[in-house]
Amino acid sequence: MIIYYTTCKNKIEAKKIAKALLKDKLIACANIFEVNSLYEWDGKMQDHNEAILWVKTIDRRTEEVKDAIRKLHSYDIPAIVEIKTRVNAEYLAWVESQIK
């Protein structure tokens, strides 16, 4: 199973991305967390509230998931972090059953 992590400008954007990926059967599920992010952008320190989006998918859908996130995301350079995981067989079977 593959998990993708990306930060979004807010919970609304994170839900929009998650719902599109679910509708297209590219992911099995998504988790959204509100968070405060600190970083430097254009030479200025940024301190913003954002939403973290975690989506769960399988190997054969990774490129489509990354492409969809890029297309739907509002950031010029969205972080799309890929995390390869090992999960229990029953959960993996459910994830696989949810994805086209």
C-alpha positions in Angstrom: 0.0 0.0 0.0 1.1 3.5 -0.7 0.2 6.6 1.3 0.5 10.1 -0.2 0.9 13.1 2.1 0.3 16.6 0.9 -0.5 19.9 2.6 -3.4 21.9 1.3 -4.3 25.6 1.8 -7.3 24.5 3.9 -9.7 21.7 4.8 -12.0 22.7 1.9 -9.3 22.1 -0.7 -8.2 18.9 1.0 -11.7 17.5 0.9 -12.1 18.6 -2.8 -9.0 16.6 -3.7 -9.9 13.6 -1.6 -13.4 13.4 -3.0 -12.2 13.6 -6.6 -9.7 10.8 -6.0 -12.4 8.7 -4.3 -14.8 9.4 -7.1 -12.3 8.2 -9.7 -11.5 5.1 -7.6 -7.8 6.0 -7.4 -7.7 5.8 -3.6 -9.4 3.8 -0.9 -9.7 6.5 1.7 -8.4 9.8 2.9 -7.6 11.5 6.2 -7.5 15.2 6.8 -5.9 17.0 9.7 -5.8 20.7 10.4 -2.3 21.9 11.2 -0.1 25.1 11.6 2.8 25.2 9.1 5.9 27.3 9.3 8.2 27.7 6.3 10.1 30.2 4.2 8.6 31.2 0.8 9.9 34.0 -1.4 12.3 35.1 1.2 9.7 35.6 3.9 8.8 33.5 6.9 5.3 32.0 6.6 3.1 30.9 9.5 -0.2 29.5 8.1 -3.0 27.2 9.0 -3.2 24.4 6.5 -4.7 20.9 6.1 -2.7 17.7 5.8 -4.2 15.2 3.4 -3.2 11.6 3.6 -4.6 9.3 0.9 -4.2 5.5 0.6 -3.7 3.7 -2.7 -1.9 0.9 -4.4 1.3 0.7 -6.5 -0.5 0.6 -9.9 -2.3 3.9 -9.3 0.6 6.0 -8.0 1.2 8.1 -11.2 -2.5 8.8 -11.6 -2.8 9.8 -7.9 0.2 12.2 -8.2 -1.1 13.7 -11.4 -4.5 14.3 -10.0 -3.1 15.9 -6.9 -1.0 18.2 -9.0 -4.0 19.1 -11.2 -6.4 19.8 -8.3 -3.9 21.5 -6.0 -3.8 25.3 -5.6 -0.1 25.5 -4.7 2.6 26.2 -7.3 4.7 23.4 -5.9 2.6 21.0 -3.8 4.4 18.6 -1.6 3.5 15.1 -2.7 5.3 12.7 -0.4 5.1 9.0 -1.1 5.3 6.6 1.8 5.5 2.9 1.0 3.9 0.9 3.8 3.3 -2.7 5.0 -0.2 -3.3 6.3 -2.2 -6.3 7.5 -3.5 -8.5 4.7 -7.2 -7.9 5.6 -6.8 -4.1 5.3 -4.8 -4.3 2.1 -7.5 -6.6 0.6 -10.1 -3.9 1.5 -7.9 -1.1 0.0 -7.4 -3.1 -3.2 -11.2 -3.8 -3.4 -11.9 0.0 -3.4 -9.6 0.9 -6.3 -10.3 0.4 -10.0 
